[in-house]
Amino acid sequence: MRTALLAPALSLAILGSAPASAAPLCDELWGERNAVYAEAGYCFRTPRGIQAFGNAGCRFDEIRDVPLSARDRQKVSAIVREKQRSGCRE
């Protein structure tokens, strides 16, 4: 399980990186957020999500139905905030 991606993200936010240089960061944040959902059983719909995580063993078609622990919800919230600060598009 990947858990250490927020530290570089926060460092880049503090340094005030330009949006163009944030593209790799945005990809990392996308992967980190979706890894939480994949581990909890989300069934991806987009080609990107399916290619990155697959759908083997998925159980939830709606993201709102995915049961996340309080810790996972906090992690997702922190990632979403960092994506917004970094100017990432969905």
C-alpha positions as CSV (number, residue, x, y, z in Angstrom):
1,M,0.0,0.0,0.0
2,R,1.4,3.4,-1.0
3,T,1.1,6.0,1.8
4,A,4.0,8.5,1.4
5,L,2.9,10.6,-1.6
6,L,1.4,13.5,0.4
7,A,4.8,14.7,1.7
8,P,6.1,15.6,-1.8
9,A,2.8,17.0,-2.7
10,L,2.8,19.3,0.4
11,S,6.3,20.3,-0.3
12,L,5.4,21.4,-3.9
13,A,2.5,23.3,-2.6
14,I,4.7,25.2,-0.2
15,L,7.2,26.0,-2.9
16,G,4.4,27.3,-5.1
17,S,5.1,25.2,-8.2
18,A,3.6,26.3,-11.5
19,P,0.6,24.3,-12.8
20,A,2.5,22.9,-15.7
21,S,5.1,21.4,-13.3
22,A,2.3,20.0,-11.2
23,A,1.2,17.5,-13.9
24,P,3.3,14.6,-12.5
25,L,2.1,15.5,-9.0
26,C,-1.5,15.5,-10.2
27,D,-1.0,12.0,-11.7
28,E,0.4,10.8,-8.4
29,L,-2.4,12.3,-6.4
30,W,-5.0,10.7,-8.8
31,G,-3.3,7.3,-8.3
32,E,-3.1,7.7,-4.6
33,R,-6.8,8.7,-4.2
34,N,-8.0,6.0,-6.6
35,A,-5.8,3.3,-4.9
36,V,-7.9,3.9,-1.7
37,Y,-11.1,3.3,-3.6
38,A,-9.6,0.3,-5.5
39,E,-8.6,-1.4,-2.2
40,A,-12.1,-0.8,-0.9
41,G,-13.7,-2.5,-3.9
42,Y,-14.7,0.3,-6.3
43,C,-15.5,-0.8,-9.9
44,F,-13.8,1.7,-12.2
45,R,-15.6,3.0,-15.3
46,T,-13.0,5.0,-17.1
47,P,-10.3,3.4,-19.3
48,R,-7.6,5.1,-17.1
49,G,-9.0,3.6,-13.9
50,I,-9.5,0.2,-15.3
51,Q,-6.0,0.1,-16.8
52,A,-4.4,1.3,-13.6
53,F,-6.4,-0.8,-11.1
54,G,-8.5,-3.3,-13.0
55,N,-11.9,-4.4,-11.8
56,A,-11.2,-7.9,-10.6
57,G,-13.0,-8.5,-7.3
58,C,-14.7,-5.1,-7.4
59,R,-18.0,-4.8,-5.5
60,F,-19.2,-1.2,-5.7
61,D,-20.4,0.5,-8.9
62,E,-21.1,3.9,-7.1
63,I,-18.2,5.7,-5.4
64,R,-20.6,6.9,-2.7
65,D,-21.3,3.2,-1.8
66,V,-17.7,2.4,-1.2
67,P,-17.2,1.8,2.6
68,L,-14.1,3.8,3.7
69,S,-12.7,3.9,7.2
70,A,-12.4,7.2,8.9
71,R,-8.6,7.1,8.2
72,D,-9.2,6.5,4.5
73,R,-11.8,9.3,4.3
74,Q,-9.3,11.7,5.9
75,K,-6.6,10.5,3.4
76,V,-8.9,11.1,0.4
77,S,-9.9,14.5,1.8
78,A,-6.3,15.5,2.1
79,I,-5.5,14.4,-1.4
80,V,-8.5,16.3,-2.8
81,R,-7.4,19.4,-1.0
82,E,-3.9,19.0,-2.4
83,K,-5.2,18.5,-5.9
84,Q,-7.2,21.8,-5.6
85,R,-4.1,23.7,-4.2
86,S,-2.0,22.3,-7.1
87,G,-4.5,23.2,-9.8
88,C,-5.1,19.7,-10.8
89,R,-8.0,18.9,-13.1
90,E,-10.1,15.8,-12.5
